[in-house]
């Protein structure tokens, strides 16, 4: 009877579609719709898009398969997955980092998600808001952040099939319907062709090492590799599931949303705000786009839909971020789901407050700074984003590739991928093993060396 209860607490996906929607939901997030367009704007438009797609196909997808295989083979959370497959204390550090990354990123990511909730309201009531003023008003931002975290908690409380799978099956189609509608509206605006050309016609002269590294970093961020999310979701998969096919769908859906995100932004930007610099940075979505919507007929409705889309994308990701530490407490500490979810959720609420306050110039949290190999990281939010949302994720990707590729028998993980996917043999199997053992580690090491300034000025991905 105890075993049955443990299984019920841990949960399992009821279908491959449920897994694909949940895993794609964890990958599809603010990284696709908020982060991707402003990185495109800062890194040469179509040239960045071209390099990004290459990075997804040849680096992020093999790593995605690697993590799902590790999760299903072990049937455990990231820490338990390494331990269960024979990894010692050093390799288990990768699992510990996964749990920490998900918790810390959940806390500050929810602040951005809280902004989207606020903008939904302002767009619906058609009241323009100054972005800088809004994010510097904690009486708005902190309650909105708490509301968003509470929504995430309530979904995760429902368990894997009853909460996460059910929510993802509803939220992902809604996300695609809204994004296709807004992109369709944007590309049919008069003057949109200049934005489409900027976005989809690569100027290969703009491709340089910095652009390649930015694209690679975005591929990691967007595909949710290095977070432990895919290990955790893989652990809920039955053995008959086709991981290879599912990973293809996940990568395809994730990349489609990113590409559609750009089609929402750049055609509208060039059509309605000609002369506006597309390299507006992180404020592009929150500062520039409301002005774009305001210039459209019925723009506040489109604006409200857009920020609902952003909120849904954020929610499909935070569900996964919360589930990783929750699954650890259920697996290793034998906590019940309710206790684990509320404990992590409330702790994330508390930790979100410094991130929200760091947007206010002159405060203690805004003035915090550290020097990271020549990178000056400023503000509590900025430090958290670089240390946990960027650097730690890339280190985890490297450790997991080295663990399955060298410290373990990689053929065993290839066998795991073949279960449910009989076509995964011959050149496909050998190619995947070669990329995980050699190509991915070498590329990631080069990325890390660049980030710590070995090739000159240190550069964050």
Helices and strands as residue ranges (DSSP letters): H 2-10, H 16-27, H 30-30, I 31-35, H 36-42, H 46-55, I 56-60, H 61-74, H 78-84, H 89-124, H 131-135, H 138-157, I 160-165, H 166-187, H 193-200, G 204-206, H 209-223, H 229-234, H 243-272, G 281-283, I 284-288, H 289-294, H 299-332, H 337-357, H 364-367, E 369-372, E 375-378, H 380-386, I 387-391, H 392-402, I 403-407, H 410-418, H 427-434, I 435-439, H 440-451
